[in-house]
Amino acid sequence: MKRHFQSLAHRDRTETTDRHLAFYLTFIAGAANAGGFMAIGQYTSHMSGIVSSMADNLVLGEVKLLLVGMLALGFFLSGAGCSAILINWGRRRDLRSVYALPLAVEAWLMGLFALSGSIGFGSKAAATVFIVALLCFIMGLQNAIITKLSGARIRTTHVTGLVTDTGIELGKLFYWNGHSARHSAYPPVKADLEKLWLLSRMVGLFFGGGVIGALLFQRLGVPAAAFLALPLAVASFGPLLEDYHQRRRG
């Protein structure tokens, strides 16, 4: 188990470690998204809805809501940008913790979310804005991690894309090639069953994370985010420790 967690965020990767990290992050994204809704009544993982709401609020003249949407979009972009900076910085220095760095930042920010209930914001509106910005930054940071290490093959917060790809593979699966396939210039249509199984599990994990996150936040409030920070911290600890020892020896 220890070796498994150490390999999740290590520089030296395999298709299996990419897939397992994607599973963990998809579950955490679902839980954090549901937890954010339980805390402030708003989802923070999908920018499609946020950008659409910005357009609606602009037309309706809801300036405050428009500004909150712009804030959410800006922090999601900032989180993705921060992840890219950390990963590229680690790659240039050949660090073992190249992917552990943004994971450690995510763990720290998730811990901050867990403590946000004890911060004196002065008003509910200020607390809402803080949590929206924080969670959007976390979601952008996390989505960029798996995007960078998988070569843009996998997303963890973008369920629309996962469901679309699942639908495409299902369309291939149930397509009847028929007699005409023999005379076609194109090869017979075949579903990628391995990809279909991967996508189905990720959609299921996002849903399962949402259920668990909603239950935890319903019972414990925002301190439940500590349960999401813990596996991120554990996964990032091993590679960071390796780089620390390497630097001391060097």
GUTI-543933 format. One record per residue: chain; x, y, z of N, C-alpha, C in turn; residue in one letter. Coordinates in pm, 1 decimal, always signed. Layout:
% residues N
> A/X/Y/Z/X/Y/Z/X/Y/Z/a
...
END
This chain:
% residues 250
> A/+83.0/-121.0/+0.0/+0.0/+0.0/+0.0/+86.9/+126.7/+0.0/m
> A/+194.4/+125.2/+80.6/+283.3/+240.8/+88.0/+346.3/+267.5/-48.7/k
> A/+396.2/+161.7/-113.1/+458.3/+177.7/-244.6/+357.5/+227.3/-348.1/r
> A/+234.2/+179.4/-333.8/+129.1/+221.2/-426.8/+106.3/+371.5/-418.8/h
> A/+93.6/+424.8/-298.5/+70.1/+568.3/-282.6/+191.4/+649.3/-326.2/f
> A/+312.6/+597.2/-301.2/+433.2/+668.7/-341.4/+446.1/+677.8/-493.4/q
> A/+393.4/+576.5/-563.4/+405.9/+574.0/-709.6/+303.6/+664.0/-779.1/s
> A/+197.1/+701.8/-709.7/+88.6/+776.1/-773.8/+133.6/+909.8/-830.6/l
> A/+217.9/+980.8/-757.7/+259.5/+1114.8/-800.4/+405.9/+1120.4/-839.2/a
> A/+468.8/+1005.1/-858.2/+611.4/+1001.6/-890.1/+635.9/+1043.5/-1034.5/h
> A/+755.8/+1093.8/-1061.1/+794.4/+1133.1/-1196.8/+793.7/+1015.1/-1292.8/r
> A/+841.8/+899.8/-1246.5/+847.3/+780.4/-1330.1/+710.1/+715.2/-1331.4/d
> A/+646.0/+715.7/-1449.0/+506.2/+678.3/-1454.7/+481.9/+562.8/-1550.3/r
> A/+369.6/+495.7/-1527.8/+319.9/+393.1/-1618.4/+173.8/+424.9/-1648.7/t
> A/+118.4/+354.5/-1743.0/-22.9/+374.2/-1773.5/-110.1/+340.9/-1653.1/e
> A/-66.1/+242.2/-1575.0/-142.3/+202.7/-1455.6/-143.1/+313.1/-1350.7/t
> A/-26.2/+374.8/-1324.4/-22.5/+481.6/-1223.3/-100.2/+604.3/-1270.5/t
> A/-95.6/+632.3/-1402.0/-176.6/+742.5/-1455.7/-324.5/+716.9/-1430.3/d
> A/-365.3/+594.3/-1457.0/-506.4/+558.8/-1442.5/-549.3/+563.4/-1296.2/r
> A/-466.3/+509.9/-1206.6/-502.5/+507.5/-1064.9/-507.6/+648.1/-1005.6/h
> A/-412.2/+733.5/-1044.7/-416.7/+871.6/-996.0/-541.7/+941.5/-1047.5/l
> A/-576.6/+916.0/-1172.7/-698.4/+974.5/-1229.1/-821.7/+930.0/-1151.0/a
> A/-824.0/+804.4/-1108.9/-937.4/+753.9/-1031.2/-948.8/+828.5/-897.9/f
> A/-836.9/+842.2/-826.4/-838.8/+911.7/-698.1/-883.0/+1057.0/-715.6/y
> A/-825.6/+1124.6/-815.5/-856.2/+1266.0/-833.5/-999.7/+1287.9/-881.0/l
> A/-1052.1/+1196.0/-960.9/-1191.3/+1207.2/-1004.6/-1285.8/+1193.9/-885.9/t
> A/-1256.6/+1098.3/-798.4/-1338.4/+1081.5/-677.4/-1332.3/+1206.6/-589.8/f
> A/-1210.9/+1259.9/-570.4/-1194.2/+1379.3/-488.0/-1263.9/+1498.7/-551.0/i
> A/-1256.7/+1510.9/-684.8/-1324.9/+1621.6/-753.3/-1475.3/+1614.1/-732.1/a
> A/-1531.5/+1493.4/-742.5/-1674.7/+1477.0/-718.8/-1713.5/+1513.5/-576.7/g
> A/-1629.8/+1470.5/-480.5/-1658.2/+1500.1/-339.6/-1645.2/+1648.9/-309.7/a
> A/-1540.6/+1712.3/-363.5/-1520.7/+1855.5/-339.2/-1630.0/+1937.5/-405.2/a
> A/-1672.2/+1895.6/-524.2/-1778.0/+1967.4/-594.6/-1909.1/+1960.9/-516.0/n
> A/-1941.1/+1841.0/-467.6/-2062.1/+1825.3/-386.3/-2049.2/+1899.2/-253.9/a
> A/-1929.1/+1893.4/-194.1/-1907.0/+1963.9/-67.8/-1921.5/+2113.9/-83.5/g
> A/-1872.5/+2165.8/-196.1/-1888.2/+2308.4/-222.3/-2033.7/+2347.8/-234.5/g
> A/-2112.7/+2260.7/-299.4/-2254.9/+2290.0/-312.0/-2323.1/+2288.0/-175.3/f
> A/-2284.9/+2190.2/-92.0/-2343.8/+2183.6/+42.5/-2305.3/+2305.5/+125.7/m
> A/-2184.7/+2358.4/+101.4/-2136.0/+2471.3/+181.3/-2191.4/+2605.0/+133.4/a
> A/-2197.4/+2625.6/+1.7/-2233.8/+2758.5/-49.6/-2343.9/+2754.9/-155.0/i
> A/-2394.2/+2635.6/-188.3/-2502.6/+2625.9/-285.3/-2460.1/+2648.3/-428.8/g
> A/-2333.6/+2618.0/-460.1/-2285.2/+2637.8/-596.6/-2180.4/+2531.7/-630.7/q
> A/-2189.7/+2477.9/-753.9/-2088.1/+2384.3/-801.5/-1970.0/+2463.3/-856.9/y
> A/-1849.8/+2405.7/-843.4/-1729.3/+2480.0/-880.1/-1636.9/+2405.4/-975.2/t
> A/-1674.6/+2285.7/-1019.8/-1581.3/+2207.4/-1101.6/-1599.8/+2229.3/-1251.2/s
> A/-1716.6/+2274.5/-1295.4/-1741.3/+2285.1/-1439.4/-1758.3/+2431.4/-1479.9/h
> A/-1673.0/+2472.8/-1569.4/-1674.1/+2611.2/-1615.1/-1784.7/+2637.7/-1717.4/m
> A/-1838.0/+2532.9/-1780.9/-1946.8/+2553.0/-1877.9/-2065.3/+2622.2/-1811.6/s
> A/-2105.0/+2570.5/-1696.0/-2218.1/+2629.4/-1624.5/-2187.3/+2768.7/-1574.0/g
> A/-2064.7/+2790.0/-1527.4/-2027.8/+2920.3/-1473.0/-2024.3/+3026.5/-1582.9/i
> A/-1965.1/+2992.0/-1698.3/-1960.6/+3088.4/-1808.8/-2101.1/+3116.4/-1861.9/v
> A/-2186.2/+3013.5/-1866.9/-2325.0/+3033.6/-1909.8/-2399.1/+3125.3/-1813.3/s
> A/-2376.9/+3104.8/-1683.1/-2442.9/+3190.8/-1583.9/-2391.8/+3334.2/-1593.4/s
> A/-2266.1/+3351.4/-1629.3/-2212.8/+3486.3/-1648.9/-2287.6/+3558.0/-1761.2/m
> A/-2312.4/+3485.8/-1871.4/-2385.3/+3545.4/-1983.5/-2527.6/+3582.0/-1942.0/a
> A/-2594.3/+3491.0/-1869.1/-2730.4/+3517.9/-1822.7/-2733.6/+3640.0/-1731.3/d
> A/-2640.3/+3643.6/-1635.3/-2639.1/+3753.2/-1538.4/-2604.6/+3886.6/-1603.6/n
> A/-2524.5/+3882.6/-1710.4/-2494.8/+4006.1/-1784.4/-2621.9/+4060.8/-1848.9/l
> A/-2699.3/+3971.9/-1910.2/-2823.3/+4013.9/-1976.2/-2926.1/+4061.0/-1873.4/v
> A/-2931.5/+3992.1/-1758.5/-3030.1/+4026.3/-1655.3/-2988.0/+4146.5/-1570.8/l
> A/-2865.9/+4192.3/-1589.2/-2819.1/+4306.6/-1512.0/-2777.9/+4273.0/-1370.3/g
> A/-2752.6/+4142.7/-1344.0/-2708.7/+4099.9/-1210.4/-2557.5/+4114.7/-1201.7/e
> A/-2513.4/+4237.0/-1174.6/-2370.3/+4269.3/-1181.0/-2290.4/+4192.0/-1076.2/v
> A/-2342.6/+4180.2/-955.2/-2269.1/+4110.6/-849.0/-2247.5/+3964.2/-884.2/k
> A/-2353.4/+3898.8/-935.6/-2340.5/+3758.8/-974.0/-2246.5/+3742.5/-1093.2/l
> A/-2249.0/+3838.1/-1184.2/-2156.9/+3835.6/-1297.0/-2012.8/+3843.1/-1248.7/l
> A/-1987.7/+3930.5/-1150.6/-1852.4/+3946.0/-1097.6/-1806.4/+3820.0/-1025.0/l
> A/-1898.4/+3755.0/-953.4/-1864.1/+3628.0/-886.1/-1827.1/+3522.3/-989.4/v
> A/-1902.2/+3517.5/-1099.4/-1870.8/+3423.6/-1206.5/-1734.6/+3450.8/-1267.9/g
> A/-1704.7/+3577.7/-1289.7/-1574.0/+3614.5/-1344.0/-1462.8/+3577.5/-1246.8/m
> A/-1489.6/+3594.9/-1117.7/-1392.6/+3555.7/-1015.3/-1367.5/+3405.4/-1020.1/l
> A/-1476.7/+3327.4/-1030.5/-1464.4/+3181.8/-1035.5/-1383.0/+3138.0/-1156.9/a
> A/-1414.7/+3195.0/-1271.9/-1342.0/+3161.7/-1394.1/-1194.5/+3199.5/-1381.8/l
> A/-1168.9/+3317.3/-1327.5/-1031.5/+3363.0/-1311.9/-950.7/+3273.1/-1220.6/g
> A/-1010.2/+3227.3/-1111.6/-937.0/+3141.9/-1018.0/-918.6/+3001.0/-1073.7/f
> A/-1014.9/+2951.0/-1152.1/-995.6/+2821.1/-1217.6/-877.0/+2829.8/-1314.1/f
> A/-873.5/+2935.7/-1394.1/-761.2/+2957.3/-1484.6/-629.5/+2969.9/-1408.4/l
> A/-633.3/+3042.7/-1297.0/-512.6/+3061.7/-1216.7/-463.7/+2929.9/-1158.2/s
> A/-557.1/+2845.0/-1115.4/-519.6/+2714.3/-1061.1/-453.3/+2627.5/-1166.3/g
> A/-511.8/+2625.2/-1287.2/-452.4/+2547.8/-1396.5/-315.1/+2603.1/-1432.5/a
> A/-303.9/+2736.1/-1435.5/-175.4/+2798.1/-1466.0/-70.6/+2768.7/-1360.5/g
> A/-110.4/+2771.5/-1232.9/-19.0/+2740.5/-1123.1/+32.4/+2597.5/-1134.2/c
> A/-57.5/+2504.8/-1167.2/-18.3/+2364.7/-1183.6/+84.1/+2350.4/-1296.0/s
> A/+59.3/+2418.4/-1409.6/+151.8/+2411.5/-1523.2/+288.1/+2468.5/-1485.7/a
> A/+289.7/+2579.1/-1411.6/+416.4/+2639.8/-1369.8/+495.7/+2544.8/-1280.7/i
> A/+427.8/+2485.0/-1182.6/+495.5/+2393.7/-1090.0/+549.4/+2270.6/-1161.7/l
> A/+468.6/+2214.0/-1252.7/+511.4/+2093.1/-1323.9/+628.2/+2124.7/-1417.0/i
> A/+620.0/+2233.1/-1491.2/+730.0/+2269.2/-1581.5/+856.4/+2305.6/-1504.5/n
> A/+840.2/+2371.4/-1389.2/+954.4/+2403.2/-1303.3/+1020.8/+2275.2/-1254.6/w
> A/+938.9/+2177.6/-1213.2/+993.4/+2050.0/-1166.4/+1059.8/+1971.2/-1277.2/g
> A/+1002.8/+1975.7/-1397.2/+1062.4/+1904.8/-1510.6/+1198.7/+1962.7/-1547.0/r
> A/+1210.2/+2094.0/-1545.6/+1336.7/+2157.9/-1580.6/+1446.7/+2121.2/-1481.6/r
> A/+1407.7/+2087.2/-1360.2/+1505.5/+2049.8/-1256.9/+1513.1/+1899.7/-1234.5/r
> A/+1441.6/+1824.9/-1319.1/+1443.9/+1678.8/-1315.5/+1406.4/+1625.1/-1176.8/d
> A/+1303.6/+1684.8/-1116.6/+1261.0/+1643.3/-983.2/+1175.1/+1517.8/-989.6/l
> A/+1188.7/+1433.5/-890.2/+1100.3/+1317.2/-878.5/+959.2/+1360.6/-839.8/r
> A/+950.1/+1478.1/-776.2/+822.2/+1528.2/-724.4/+753.0/+1622.9/-821.9/s
> A/+782.4/+1607.8/-952.2/+729.1/+1700.4/-1051.2/+576.5/+1708.3/-1045.4/v
> A/+509.0/+1595.7/-1021.1/+363.0/+1595.7/-1009.6/+316.9/+1602.7/-864.6/y
> A/+407.9/+1569.7/-773.7/+373.8/+1577.1/-630.9/+362.3/+1721.5/-583.4/a
> A/+436.6/+1813.1/-647.4/+433.2/+1953.9/-605.7/+292.4/+2012.2/-612.0/l
> A/+223.2/+2006.0/-728.4/+87.1/+2060.1/-730.4/-10.0/+1980.6/-644.3/p
> A/+14.9/+1849.8/-628.1/-71.3/+1771.0/-539.1/-57.0/+1817.9/-395.0/l
> A/+66.1/+1849.7/-354.9/+88.8/+1899.6/-219.0/+19.4/+2034.2/-198.9/a
> A/+25.0/+2119.7/-301.8/-45.4/+2249.1/-294.3/-195.7/+2225.3/-282.6/v
> A/-247.9/+2130.7/-360.5/-390.9/+2100.3/-352.4/-429.2/+2050.7/-214.2/e
> A/-344.1/+1964.3/-155.2/-370.9/+1913.4/-20.3/-375.0/+2028.1/+80.8/a
> A/-280.1/+2121.8/+68.0/-275.2/+2235.7/+159.5/-399.9/+2322.8/+144.1/w
> A/-440.3/+2347.5/+19.5/-558.5/+2430.9/-4.3/-686.6/+2361.2/+40.8/l
> A/-691.5/+2228.6/+25.4/-808.2/+2155.4/+73.8/-815.0/+2162.5/+226.0/m
> A/-698.2/+2161.5/+290.3/-694.2/+2180.2/+435.6/-741.9/+2319.4/+474.8/g
> A/-706.2/+2419.5/+393.9/-753.8/+2556.2/+418.5/-905.9/+2562.0/+406.7/l
> A/-960.0/+2490.4/+307.9/-1105.7/+2482.8/+294.0/-1168.5/+2421.3/+418.7/f
> A/-1103.7/+2317.5/+472.6/-1154.9/+2252.3/+593.8/-1157.1/+2347.6/+713.2/a
> A/-1063.5/+2442.1/+715.4/-1053.8/+2537.4/+826.6/-1132.3/+2665.4/+802.3/l
> A/-1191.2/+2678.9/+682.2/-1255.6/+2806.1/+646.8/-1374.6/+2839.1/+735.7/s
> A/-1433.8/+2736.0/+798.5/-1547.2/+2762.3/+887.1/-1508.1/+2838.8/+1011.8/g
> A/-1380.6/+2832.0/+1047.9/-1335.2/+2901.7/+1169.5/-1273.6/+3038.4/+1139.9/s
> A/-1273.7/+3078.0/+1011.7/-1219.7/+3209.2/+974.4/-1330.4/+3314.3/+986.4/i
> A/-1300.1/+3423.8/+1048.9/-1398.9/+3530.5/+1064.2/-1406.6/+3616.9/+939.4/g
> A/-1503.7/+3591.5/+852.8/-1515.9/+3665.5/+727.8/-1594.6/+3794.5/+742.7/f
> A/-1673.4/+3803.8/+846.7/-1751.9/+3925.7/+867.3/-1890.5/+3919.3/+807.9/g
> A/-1905.8/+3842.9/+698.5/-2037.8/+3828.1/+637.2/-2043.9/+3697.1/+561.1/s
> A/-2165.9/+3649.7/+538.7/-2184.5/+3525.0/+463.8/-2141.5/+3542.3/+318.6/k
> A/-2164.3/+3659.8/+262.8/-2126.3/+3686.5/+123.2/-1975.8/+3676.2/+104.7/a
> A/-1900.2/+3730.5/+201.2/-1754.1/+3725.2/+192.4/-1705.0/+3581.3/+201.4/a
> A/-1767.4/+3502.2/+289.7/-1729.9/+3361.7/+303.1/-1759.3/+3285.7/+174.5/a
> A/-1873.4/+3315.9/+111.9/-1911.2/+3249.1/-12.6/-1811.6/+3279.2/-122.8/t
> A/-1775.1/+3405.7/-137.4/-1679.6/+3445.4/-240.7/-1544.9/+3376.9/-218.6/v
> A/-1500.2/+3370.9/-93.1/-1372.6/+3306.2/-61.0/-1375.3/+3159.0/-99.1/f
> A/-1483.0/+3088.4/-62.9/-1491.4/+2944.8/-90.4/-1502.6/+2917.5/-239.9/i
> A/-1580.4/+3000.5/-310.8/-1590.7/+2985.0/-456.8/-1452.4/+2998.9/-520.7/v
> A/-1379.2/+3104.0/-483.4/-1246.2/+3127.3/-539.5/-1151.7/+3012.1/-505.3/a
> A/-1155.1/+2967.3/-381.0/-1066.0/+2860.8/-336.0/-1093.5/+2729.7/-409.2/l
> A/-1219.9/+2690.5/-416.1/-1253.4/+2563.3/-480.4/-1229.7/+2566.9/-630.3/l
> A/-1256.2/+2679.0/-694.0/-1228.8/+2689.2/-838.0/-1078.9/+2680.7/-865.2/c
> A/-999.7/+2741.9/-780.1/-853.8/+2731.8/-794.7/-810.2/+2586.4/-779.1/f
> A/-864.9/+2517.8/-678.8/-831.6/+2376.9/-655.7/-870.1/+2290.8/-775.1/i
> A/-989.8/+2313.1/-829.3/-1035.3/+2232.6/-942.6/-949.6/+2257.3/-1066.8/m
> A/-912.7/+2382.4/-1091.8/-824.8/+2412.7/-1204.2/-687.5/+2350.1/-1186.4/g
> A/-634.2/+2360.1/-1065.8/-504.3/+2301.4/-1032.3/-506.3/+2151.0/-1056.1/l
> A/-609.8/+2084.4/-1005.6/-618.1/+1938.7/-1015.1/-637.1/+1892.6/-1158.9/q
> A/-724.6/+1958.7/-1231.4/-751.1/+1916.5/-1368.4/-625.7/+1929.3/-1454.8/n
> A/-546.3/+2032.6/-1430.1/-423.5/+2052.7/-1506.7/-318.8/+1946.8/-1473.7/a
> A/-317.2/+1896.6/-1350.1/-219.9/+1792.9/-1312.8/-237.6/+1670.0/-1401.0/i
> A/-358.9/+1616.8/-1402.3/-382.9/+1493.3/-1476.9/-376.3/+1518.3/-1626.3/i
> A/-411.5/+1639.7/-1671.1/-401.4/+1673.3/-1813.4/-256.0/+1673.4/-1858.4/t
> A/-167.9/+1732.4/-1776.9/-26.8/+1740.1/-1812.4/+38.0/+1601.7/-1814.0/k
> A/+15.5/+1522.3/-1710.3/+85.9/+1394.0/-1702.5/+31.6/+1290.2/-1799.6/l
> A/-94.2/+1306.7/-1842.6/-153.3/+1209.6/-1935.5/-146.3/+1255.9/-2080.9/s
> A/-84.9/+1371.1/-2105.2/-81.4/+1424.0/-2240.9/-218.3/+1462.4/-2292.1/g
> A/-301.7/+1519.1/-2204.3/-437.8/+1566.2/-2236.0/-533.5/+1452.1/-2270.6/a
> A/-499.3/+1329.1/-2230.6/-588.4/+1216.4/-2259.1/-698.9/+1203.4/-2154.4/r
> A/-674.7/+1254.8/-2031.8/-766.4/+1232.6/-1920.6/-798.6/+1364.7/-1853.9/i
> A/-925.2/+1382.0/-1816.7/-968.7/+1493.2/-1733.0/-1033.7/+1433.8/-1607.9/r
> A/-1031.7/+1510.0/-1498.5/-1091.4/+1457.6/-1375.0/-1212.0/+1538.3/-1328.1/t
> A/-1223.8/+1662.8/-1371.6/-1337.8/+1744.9/-1328.6/-1436.0/+1768.1/-1442.2/t
> A/-1396.2/+1734.3/-1564.5/-1476.6/+1765.0/-1682.4/-1562.9/+1643.9/-1718.4/h
> A/-1672.5/+1624.8/-1644.8/-1756.4/+1507.1/-1664.1/-1829.4/+1512.1/-1798.1/v
> A/-1857.9/+1631.7/-1848.7/-1922.4/+1642.7/-1979.9/-1838.9/+1572.5/-2086.3/t
> A/-1707.6/+1595.8/-2084.5/-1618.9/+1530.6/-2179.8/-1614.6/+1381.1/-2160.1/g
> A/-1614.2/+1336.9/-2032.9/-1612.4/+1193.1/-2003.6/-1738.4/+1124.9/-2055.6/l
> A/-1853.4/+1189.3/-2031.9/-1979.6/+1130.8/-2076.3/-1988.4/+1131.6/-2229.2/v
> A/-1939.0/+1238.3/-2290.9/-1938.5/+1244.6/-2437.7/-1854.7/+1132.1/-2497.1/t
> A/-1734.3/+1113.5/-2443.7/-1647.4/+1006.8/-2493.1/-1707.9/+869.1/-2468.3/d
> A/-1776.9/+854.8/-2354.2/-1845.3/+728.1/-2325.2/-1953.8/+702.4/-2429.3/t
> A/-2029.9/+806.9/-2461.6/-2134.9/+793.2/-2562.9/-2079.4/+755.8/-2699.2/g
> A/-1964.9/+813.6/-2734.7/-1901.5/+781.7/-2863.5/-1863.5/+633.7/-2869.5/i
> A/-1803.4/+585.0/-2760.7/-1763.4/+443.9/-2759.6/-1885.1/+351.3/-2758.7/e
> A/-1992.2/+393.0/-2690.9/-2114.6/+311.9/-2692.9/-2174.4/+309.2/-2833.6/l
> A/-2167.1/+423.8/-2902.6/-2214.7/+427.6/-3040.7/-2137.3/+331.5/-3129.3/g
> A/-2005.2/+325.6/-3106.9/-1923.4/+229.5/-3182.4/-1959.5/+85.0/-3145.9/k
> A/-1985.1/+63.5/-3015.5/-2014.3/-71.6/-2968.1/-2141.0/-127.5/-3031.6/l
> A/-2242.5/-44.4/-3044.8/-2371.9/-92.0/-3095.3/-2389.6/-67.7/-3246.2/f
> A/-2283.8/-18.2/-3309.4/-2292.5/+3.2/-3454.1/-2287.8/-131.4/-3526.9/y
> A/-2378.5/-149.8/-3622.6/-2381.3/-272.6/-3701.1/-2311.2/-247.5/-3833.5/w
> A/-2195.7/-309.9/-3851.5/-2117.4/-287.4/-3972.9/-2187.0/-340.4/-4096.9/n
> A/-2250.7/-456.1/-4082.9/-2330.1/-510.0/-4193.1/-2248.6/-548.7/-4315.2/g
> A/-2319.5/-583.1/-4420.6/-2257.3/-630.3/-4544.2/-2176.8/-520.4/-4613.3/h
> A/-2222.1/-394.9/-4598.9/-2156.1/-283.9/-4669.4/-2013.8/-261.2/-4621.1/s
> A/-1980.9/-306.6/-4499.0/-1847.6/-285.6/-4444.3/-1740.1/-353.7/-4528.9/a
> A/-1776.9/-461.2/-4596.9/-1679.5/-533.9/-4679.0/-1635.3/-451.7/-4800.5/r
> A/-1721.9/-364.6/-4847.0/-1693.5/-286.8/-4967.4/-1656.0/-141.0/-4936.4/h
> A/-1642.8/-108.7/-4808.5/-1611.2/+28.7/-4768.5/-1460.4/+50.4/-4765.8/s
> A/-1419.2/+175.1/-4795.5/-1277.2/+210.3/-4787.0/-1231.8/+225.6/-4642.4/a
> A/-1328.9/+234.9/-4552.8/-1297.5/+251.9/-4411.5/-1300.6/+117.9/-4339.3/y
> A/-1219.5/+101.4/-4235.9/-1220.9/-24.7/-4160.2/-1351.0/-39.2/-4082.0/p
> A/-1387.5/-161.2/-4041.4/-1509.1/-180.8/-3961.3/-1504.8/-99.2/-3831.5/p
> A/-1620.8/-53.2/-3789.5/-1630.0/+25.8/-3666.8/-1620.8/-67.0/-3546.3/v
> A/-1525.6/-39.9/-3457.1/-1506.3/-121.6/-3337.2/-1489.3/-30.5/-3216.5/k
> A/-1554.5/-65.7/-3109.0/-1542.2/+12.2/-2985.1/-1412.8/-23.3/-2913.5/a
> A/-1353.5/+75.9/-2849.5/-1237.5/+53.3/-2763.1/-1290.9/+17.5/-2624.6/d
> A/-1304.3/-112.5/-2598.9/-1368.4/-157.0/-2474.9/-1288.9/-116.6/-2351.3/l
> A/-1156.3/-114.4/-2363.7/-1074.0/-72.6/-2249.8/-1098.9/+74.4/-2215.6/e
> A/-1106.8/+158.0/-2320.3/-1135.4/+300.1/-2298.5/-1276.0/+318.8/-2243.2/k
> A/-1371.9/+242.7/-2293.9/-1509.7/+251.8/-2245.6/-1517.5/+216.1/-2097.8/l
> A/-1445.6/+112.9/-2057.6/-1443.8/+70.3/-1917.1/-1378.8/+177.4/-1829.2/w
> A/-1270.0/+238.3/-1879.5/-1202.7/+345.1/-1805.7/-1295.1/+464.3/-1786.3/l
> A/-1359.8/+508.0/-1893.8/-1448.6/+624.1/-1886.8/-1567.4/+598.2/-1795.4/l
> A/-1623.7/+478.1/-1804.3/-1739.0/+444.1/-1720.8/-1702.7/+447.9/-1573.5/s
> A/-1584.7/+396.8/-1540.8/-1541.0/+398.8/-1400.6/-1519.6/+541.5/-1351.5/r
> A/-1464.2/+628.3/-1437.7/-1438.8/+765.9/-1395.0/-1568.5/+842.4/-1371.6/m
> A/-1666.3/+821.1/-1457.8/-1797.6/+884.1/-1436.2/-1858.4/+833.0/-1305.6/v
> A/-1848.3/+701.8/-1285.3/-1900.7/+642.4/-1162.1/-1829.0/+693.4/-1037.6/g
> A/-1696.6/+712.3/-1048.1/-1619.7/+762.1/-934.1/-1654.5/+906.5/-902.6/l
> A/-1677.0/+987.9/-1005.4/-1718.8/+1126.2/-980.2/-1853.4/+1127.5/-907.9/f
> A/-1945.0/+1042.6/-954.1/-2076.3/+1033.0/-888.8/-2061.4/+981.7/-746.4/f
> A/-1982.8/+874.5/-730.1/-1962.6/+819.5/-595.8/-1897.4/+918.8/-502.3/g
> A/-1799.1/+993.0/-554.4/-1736.3/+1097.5/-473.3/-1836.4/+1204.4/-433.5/g
> A/-1927.1/+1237.2/-526.2/-2031.2/+1335.5/-495.0/-2121.5/+1288.6/-382.7/g
> A/-2158.5/+1161.6/-386.3/-2245.4/+1106.3/-280.9/-2174.0/+1109.0/-145.7/v
> A/-2049.9/+1058.5/-144.2/-1973.9/+1055.5/-18.6/-1946.8/+1197.0/+31.2/i
> A/-1908.7/+1286.7/-60.1/-1881.9/+1424.4/-21.1/-2004.5/+1492.1/+36.0/g
> A/-2120.1/+1471.6/-27.9/-2244.0/+1533.1/+21.6/-2277.9/+1481.6/+161.1/a
> A/-2261.0/+1351.2/+182.7/-2290.4/+1293.2/+314.0/-2196.0/+1347.4/+420.9/l
> A/-2066.4/+1353.8/+387.1/-1968.0/+1402.4/+484.3/-1991.4/+1549.2/+518.8/l
> A/-2013.0/+1632.4/+416.4/-2031.5/+1775.8/+441.0/-2165.6/+1802.6/+509.4/f
> A/-2264.6/+1717.5/+482.5/-2393.9/+1732.9/+548.4/-2381.1/+1706.7/+697.7/q
> A/-2296.5/+1611.3/+734.6/-2283.3/+1574.1/+875.6/-2177.9/+1655.4/+949.0/r
> A/-2067.2/+1687.1/+879.5/-1953.8/+1750.4/+946.6/-1932.1/+1895.8/+908.7/l
> A/-1993.5/+1939.3/+799.9/-1967.9/+2074.8/+751.1/-1834.7/+2081.5/+677.4/g
> A/-1780.4/+2200.8/+660.9/-1657.1/+2216.7/+583.3/-1535.7/+2143.3/+641.6/v
> A/-1528.6/+2112.9/+773.8/-1414.6/+2033.2/+821.9/-1402.1/+1897.5/+752.9/p
> A/-1508.6/+1851.1/+686.4/-1502.1/+1723.8/+613.9/-1398.8/+1727.3/+502.6/a
> A/-1361.8/+1847.7/+456.5/-1261.3/+1859.2/+350.4/-1126.8/+1802.1/+393.0/a
> A/-1103.8/+1789.8/+524.7/-978.3/+1730.4/+573.1/-963.0/+1586.9/+525.2/a
> A/-1075.5/+1515.7/+510.7/-1070.5/+1378.1/+461.2/-1027.5/+1373.0/+314.1/f
> A/-1049.3/+1481.2/+240.6/-1006.8/+1487.1/+101.7/-860.5/+1530.8/+91.3/l
> A/-815.8/+1610.7/+186.0/-676.7/+1657.2/+185.3/-579.4/+1545.0/+220.0/a
> A/-621.0/+1452.3/+304.6/-530.0/+1348.7/+355.2/-470.3/+1261.0/+245.1/l
> A/-550.2/+1198.9/+155.9/-488.2/+1114.8/+51.9/-399.8/+1193.1/-43.7/p
> A/-431.7/+1320.1/-68.5/-347.1/+1403.4/-153.9/-210.7/+1425.4/-88.4/l
> A/-212.5/+1452.0/+42.3/-87.9/+1473.7/+114.9/-3.6/+1346.3/+117.5/a
> A/-68.4/+1231.6/+139.3/+3.2/+1103.6/+143.7/+65.9/+1072.3/+8.1/v
> A/-9.3/+1095.4/-99.9/+41.2/+1065.1/-234.2/+159.6/+1153.5/-271.8/a
> A/+161.9/+1275.9/-223.8/+269.3/+1368.9/-261.2/+391.6/+1356.7/-171.2/s
> A/+377.6/+1294.6/-55.3/+484.4/+1294.6/+45.0/+608.5/+1218.6/-1.5/f
> A/+589.6/+1098.8/-59.7/+703.0/+1014.8/-97.4/+798.4/+1080.8/-195.7/g
> A/+749.5/+1128.0/-311.9/+840.3/+1193.5/-407.4/+906.2/+1319.9/-351.8/p
> A/+832.1/+1396.3/-271.6/+891.8/+1515.9/-210.5/+1004.9/+1478.1/-115.8/l
> A/+985.6/+1370.1/-40.5/+1088.6/+1323.2/+51.9/+1211.5/+1273.9/-24.5/l
> A/+1190.6/+1206.2/-136.6/+1302.5/+1160.0/-219.2/+1386.5/+1277.6/-267.7/e
> A/+1320.6/+1381.7/-316.6/+1393.9/+1499.4/-363.8/+1467.1/+1569.3/-249.9/d
> A/+1408.6/+1569.0/-132.0/+1472.8/+1631.1/-15.3/+1603.1/+1557.5/+19.5/y
> A/+1595.2/+1423.8/+22.9/+1713.9/+1344.6/+54.0/+1819.4/+1357.6/-56.3/h
> A/+1773.6/+1361.3/-181.4/+1866.8/+1377.3/-293.8/+1939.9/+1510.0/-285.6/q
> A/+1867.8/+1613.4/-247.6/+1930.3/+1745.8/-237.3/+2032.5/+1749.4/-122.8/r
> A/+2000.6/+1681.8/-12.6/+2093.8/+1678.4/+99.5/+2219.9/+1601.3/+64.5/r
> A/+2203.7/+1492.4/-13.9/+2320.3/+1415.4/-54.9/+2404.4/+1491.3/-158.0/r
> A/+2333.2/+1572.1/-242.5/+2403.7/+1645.8/-347.3/+2476.1/+1766.9/-292.3/g
END
